[in-house]
Amino acid sequence: MEPESAPHEPEELLTPAEVAAMFRVNPKTVTRWARAGKISAIRTLGGHRRFKKSEIDALLQEVQETPESPATPIA
């Protein structure tokens, strides 16, 4: 018999500005990436984009491992 699972906690979501700070780019760049399908976005009821923290962390890790990637932040 399996123990009763805890209620599913909602995924932490980030704003375009928070994602932009992580990649050291302009928030508009993050919006363009979402429109181009490079990163997935969730739309709020008000139409604002939000990004799953787990996906952004994975993408950031991937970018840091490949220094020749065009999305690599410039220090």
JOLINCOR-V586524 format. One record per pair of residues at least 24 apart in sequence whose ideal C-beta (glycine too) atoms are under 7 Angstrom apart, sorted by the first residue. I is the first residue (numbers start at 1). J is the second residue. Records with the same first field share a line. If there is no record, write none. Layout:
I=J + J
//
This chain:
11=52 + 53 + 54
12=53
13=42 + 50 + 51 + 52 + 53
14=50 + 51 + 53 + 56
15=50
16=49
19=51 + 56
22=56 + 60
23=60 + 73
24=73 + 74
25=73
//
